[in-house]
Amino acid sequence: MQSQIPLWREDGGRIIWSNPAYDALFRDGPPLPASGERVQSGSDFYTVVRNGQAGHALPINALVQAETGLKQMLQTMARTFAHLPIGLAVFDRDRHLQMFNPALADLSALTPEFLSRKPSLVAILDAMRTRNMVPEPKDWKDWRRQIVQMEREAGNGLYQETWSLPGGQTYRVTGRPHLDGGLALMIEDISGETIRSRRYRADLELCQAVIDTMDEGIAVFSLSGQLVMSNVAYDTLWGHDPGGDLSPMDIRHIADHWREMSAPTTIWAEAEDFISTLGSRSPWRGEARLTDGRLVACRFSPLAEGATLAGFRPLPPRGSPRALAAEA
C-alpha cells in the first residue's frame, strides 16, 4: 500500500528517490523548501521535515483550519471590542500579543504600530514603564514575572489587580488565563470611580464629625433597617459602640438592646415598625424611661431613600433648674 505522505531521499540537496505523493506535491519542480516551512497543494497544506538524507511532508490541514478559525475569531473580537473603553489584549501561550483594541493603545500610551508588531508581554510592560503607565514596585522584575505568569497567580482562574500610576490614574487590570496557555488581559481606567469613592468616604467622615458634636444621640438606619451611622452621644447613652460591635446591627437587634436598657414601653415596637415601614411616613416623638431612672426624649424622622433618623436626648429631672428653665 502506497503512503499518502510525501517521502523522499536526497543527496546534497538533489532528490535521488521519491514516492508518488511527493511527485504529486512537487510536480512543478519548485525548490525543495527548508525544514519547517509550509507548502500548499490545492487546498492541502504540509510541513516539510528534512533530516539528513531522508525527508517527508506532514499534512497540517487541521492545524491550518484551526489557525484560520482563531484568526477569524480574533478579528471578530477586535471588531466587537473596538469601541469599548476597556483596553483588551489577547496573548498566545508564548505571551506574544495576538489581538488588541484601540483602547489598549490609549490606556498603555503605546502606538498601534508598536502593538501591531506582536510584542511580548514583557516588552509591553517595559515600554509602559518608560511612559509611567504601570506602577513602580520595589522589585520590578519580580512584579513583571508575576504578571507574565498570571495563570499561576490566578487561583480561581481570574487575576485582578489595581494599579496606582505615577501620574495619578488608577487602573483595574484583569487577566483571564486560557486552557490552551493563552491569556486575555483587560485594562480599565477607574480613576473617576476611585475619586468618587474617596469623595464619598470624605463626605461620610465629615458627616460623622458633624453629628459627633451634637448633644443629641443620633442613629441612622437604612431602608433595610440596618444601622449605618451613630454619634458619640448615642454610643454613650446606650452603652455600646455599634462601630466596634460585631453583633447584628439591624433594627430588630437594636430595638432589643433599647428594651434591655429601659423600663417596659411600647415605643420600641412602634419604632421598629416605623423604621421597617416602606412608603410615606410622618415624624413622631415619644419618651422612654431608662433602667437608671433617666427619662429620654425620643424622635423618629424619615430621611431620603427610605432611611430613618432616630434621636435621643436625656431630659433633666423634673423640678431641676434646667427643667424649670425649659418649661419657662
C-alpha positions in Angstrom: 0.0 0.0 0.0 1.5 3.3 -1.1 1.9 6.0 1.6 -0.2 9.2 1.2 2.6 11.1 2.9 5.2 12.6 0.6 8.5 10.9 1.1 11.9 11.3 -0.5 15.6 10.8 -0.2 18.2 13.3 -1.1 21.9 13.6 -1.5 23.5 17.0 -1.3 20.1 18.7 -2.0 19.4 16.5 -5.0 16.4 14.2 -4.9 17.6 10.6 -5.6 14.3 8.9 -4.8 10.6 9.9 -4.1 7.2 8.4 -3.9 4.2 9.3 -5.9 2.8 11.5 -3.2 6.0 13.6 -3.3 5.9 13.7 -7.1 2.3 15.0 -7.0 3.2 17.7 -4.5 6.3 18.9 -6.2 5.4 18.0 -9.8 6.1 21.6 -10.9 9.6 21.2 -9.7 9.8 24.1 -7.1 12.9 24.3 -5.0 12.7 21.9 -2.0 11.6 24.0 1.0 13.7 24.2 4.1 12.8 22.0 7.0 9.8 23.5 9.0 8.4 25.5 6.1 4.9 25.0 4.8 3.8 24.1 1.3 0.4 24.1 -0.3 -1.0 21.9 -3.0 -4.5 22.9 -3.9 -6.4 23.0 -0.7 -3.9 20.8 1.2 -1.1 22.1 3.4 2.0 20.4 4.5 5.0 21.0 6.8 8.4 19.9 5.3 10.6 17.8 7.5 14.2 17.3 6.3 16.5 15.1 8.4 19.8 14.5 6.6 19.2 12.3 3.6 15.5 11.5 4.4 12.6 13.8 4.2 8.8 13.8 4.4 5.9 16.3 4.4 3.3 16.1 7.1 -0.3 17.0 6.4 -1.4 20.0 8.5 -4.8 20.8 7.2 -6.4 20.6 10.6 -3.8 22.9 12.1 -4.3 25.4 9.3 -8.0 25.3 9.7 -7.6 25.9 13.5 -5.3 28.8 12.9 -7.7 30.3 10.3 -10.6 29.9 12.8 -8.5 31.5 15.5 -7.6 34.4 13.2 -11.3 34.9 12.3 -12.3 34.8 15.9 -9.6 37.4 16.8 -10.8 39.6 14.0 -14.4 39.3 15.3 -13.3 40.1 18.8 -11.3 43.1 17.6 -14.4 44.4 15.8 -16.6 43.7 18.9 -14.3 45.4 21.3 -13.2 48.2 19.0 -15.5 50.8 20.6 -15.2 49.7 24.3 -13.4 52.0 26.7 -11.7 48.9 28.3 -8.3 48.0 26.8 -8.2 44.4 25.6 -5.1 42.4 24.8 -5.0 38.7 23.8 -1.7 36.8 24.1 -0.7 33.4 22.9 0.9 30.7 25.0 4.3 32.3 24.4 2.9 35.6 25.7 3.1 37.4 22.4 0.3 39.8 21.5 -2.2 38.5 19.0 -5.0 41.0 19.2 -5.7 44.4 20.8 -8.3 47.1 20.6 -7.9 50.9 20.2 -8.5 51.4 23.9 -5.4 49.4 24.8 -3.2 51.8 22.8 -4.8 54.8 24.6 -4.5 53.3 28.1 -1.0 52.0 27.6 0.3 55.1 25.8 1.8 52.7 23.2 1.4 53.3 19.5 -0.7 50.9 17.3 2.4 50.4 15.2 4.3 49.0 18.1 1.4 46.8 19.2 0.9 45.6 15.7 4.4 44.0 15.7 3.0 41.4 18.2 5.5 42.3 21.0 5.8 40.1 24.1 4.0 40.9 27.3 7.4 41.6 28.8 8.2 44.1 26.1 4.8 45.8 26.5 5.2 46.1 30.3 8.7 47.5 29.8 7.5 50.0 27.3 4.6 51.1 29.5 7.1 51.5 32.4 9.1 54.0 30.4 5.9 56.0 29.9 4.9 55.8 33.6 1.8 53.8 32.7 2.5 51.0 35.2 3.1 51.1 39.0 6.7 51.3 40.1 7.1 48.4 42.6 10.2 47.8 44.7 11.2 44.7 42.7 10.3 45.4 39.1 11.5 42.1 37.7 9.6 40.1 40.2 6.4 42.1 39.8 6.7 41.7 36.0 7.3 38.0 36.3 4.0 37.7 38.4 2.1 39.4 35.6 3.6 37.2 32.9 3.0 34.1 34.9 -0.5 35.2 35.7 -2.0 31.7 35.4 0.0 30.6 38.5 -1.3 33.6 40.5 -4.9 33.2 39.5 -6.1 30.6 42.0 -9.7 30.9 40.8 -9.0 31.4 37.2 -9.1 35.2 37.4 -6.3 37.6 38.2 -7.2 41.1 39.3 -5.0 44.0 40.5 -5.4 47.7 40.9 -2.6 49.8 39.5 -2.0 53.2 41.0 0.1 55.0 38.4 2.7 57.7 39.0 0.5 60.2 37.1 -2.4 59.8 39.5 -4.5 57.5 37.3 -5.9 54.3 38.7 -6.3 51.2 36.5 -8.1 48.0 37.2 -6.2 45.2 35.5 -7.9 41.8 35.0 -6.3 38.7 33.5 -8.0 35.5 32.5 -5.7 32.6 31.6 -7.0 30.2 28.9 -6.8 26.5 28.9 -4.5 26.5 25.9 -2.0 28.6 27.7 -3.1 31.9 26.2 -4.0 35.0 28.2 -6.6 37.7 27.9 -5.7 41.0 29.6 -8.2 43.8 30.3 -7.2 47.3 31.5 -9.9 49.7 32.7 -9.4 53.3 33.8 -11.2 53.6 37.2 -9.7 56.9 38.1 -13.2 58.6 38.2 -14.6 55.7 40.2 -11.8 56.0 42.7 -12.2 59.7 43.0 -15.9 59.3 43.6 -15.2 56.7 46.2 -12.7 58.9 48.0 -15.2 61.8 48.0 -17.9 59.6 49.3 -15.6 58.4 52.2 -14.7 62.0 52.9 -18.3 63.1 53.0 -19.1 60.3 55.4 -16.2 61.3 57.6 -17.4 64.9 57.5 -20.9 63.9 58.4 -19.7 61.7 61.2 -17.6 64.6 62.6 -20.6 66.9 62.5 -23.0 64.6 64.3 -20.4 63.8 66.9 -20.5 67.4 68.0 -24.2 67.1 68.8 -25.5 66.6 72.3 -28.5 64.6 71.0 -27.8 60.9 70.4 -28.3 60.2 66.7 -28.7 56.8 65.0 -29.4 56.5 61.2 -31.0 53.4 59.7 -31.0 52.4 56.1 -34.0 51.3 54.0 -33.4 47.7 55.0 -33.3 48.6 58.7 -29.5 48.4 59.1 -27.8 50.8 61.5 -25.4 52.8 59.2 -24.3 55.6 61.5 -24.4 56.8 65.1 -22.7 59.5 67.1 -20.7 59.7 70.3 -23.8 60.9 72.3 -25.8 57.8 71.1 -23.0 55.4 72.0 -22.6 57.0 75.5 -26.3 57.0 76.2 -27.0 53.4 75.2 -23.7 52.0 76.5 -22.4 50.4 73.3 -20.4 51.3 70.2 -22.1 49.9 67.0 -18.9 50.6 65.0 -16.9 48.3 67.3 -19.6 45.7 67.9 -19.6 42.6 65.7 -23.2 41.6 66.6 -26.0 42.2 64.1 -26.9 45.9 63.6 -30.4 45.6 62.2 -33.4 47.4 63.9 -34.7 44.2 65.5 -31.5 43.6 67.4 -31.0 47.3 68.2 -34.6 47.5 69.5 -33.9 44.5 71.7 -31.0 46.4 73.2 -33.1 49.5 73.8 -35.7 47.3 75.6 -32.9 45.9 77.8 -31.8 49.4 78.8 -35.3 50.8 79.6 -38.5 50.2 81.5 -41.3 48.3 79.7 -42.8 50.5 77.0 -44.4 50.2 73.6 -42.2 52.8 72.0 -39.6 50.3 70.8 -42.1 48.2 69.0 -43.5 51.3 67.3 -40.0 52.4 66.4 -39.2 49.0 64.9 -42.4 49.1 62.8 -41.7 52.7 61.7 -38.2 52.0 60.6 -39.3 48.9 58.8 -42.2 50.6 57.0 -41.9 51.4 53.3 -43.6 54.4 51.7 -44.8 57.7 53.1 -44.2 58.2 56.8 -44.6 61.1 59.3 -42.1 62.0 62.0 -43.2 61.3 65.6 -41.9 61.6 69.2 -42.1 59.7 72.4 -40.4 59.2 75.8 -38.7 56.2 77.4 -37.5 55.7 81.0 -34.0 54.1 81.2 -33.3 51.5 83.9 -31.1 54.0 85.7 -34.1 56.3 86.1 -33.4 58.9 83.4 -36.2 60.0 81.1 -35.2 60.1 77.4 -37.0 62.1 74.7 -37.1 60.1 71.5 -37.9 61.2 68.0 -38.1 59.3 64.7 -38.0 61.1 61.3 -38.0 59.7 57.8 -35.0 60.5 55.6 -34.4 60.3 51.8 -34.4 56.9 50.1 -36.3 55.2 52.9 -33.7 55.9 55.6 -34.7 56.8 59.2 -33.2 59.1 61.8 -33.6 58.3 65.5 -32.8 60.9 68.0 -32.4 60.5 71.8 -32.0 63.3 74.3 -31.9 62.7 78.1 -34.4 65.0 79.9 -33.4 66.8 83.1 -35.2 65.7 86.3 -38.5 67.4 86.9 -38.1 70.4 89.3 -34.4 70.9 88.5 -33.3 74.3 87.4 -32.7 73.0 83.9 -36.2 71.6 83.7 -37.8 74.7 85.0 -35.8 76.8 82.5 -37.0 74.6 79.7 -40.6 74.8 80.9 -40.4 78.7 81.1 
